[in-house]
Amino acid sequence: MKKIQLNSPEFNRVLKNLQFENLSLTPTLQKKVLEIVNSGEQISPTIIKEALKNGKV
């Protein structure tokens, strides 16, 4: 799988979609999100909730 980077079109699309929902990510959160996405782990609601609870995101 291709690694997503902060300046990649895919990540910019995600940020744009978040803006449509009146949401945004701080630069620190953006980097942590990329770490999780690029880890190869399947993203699920549980993974997101755990990451938020444990301060990973």
Secondary structure as UniProt FT lines:
FT   TURN            6..7
FT   HELIX           9..20
FT   TURN            21..22
FT   HELIX           27..38
FT   TURN            39..40
FT   HELIX           45..53
FT   TURN            54..55
//
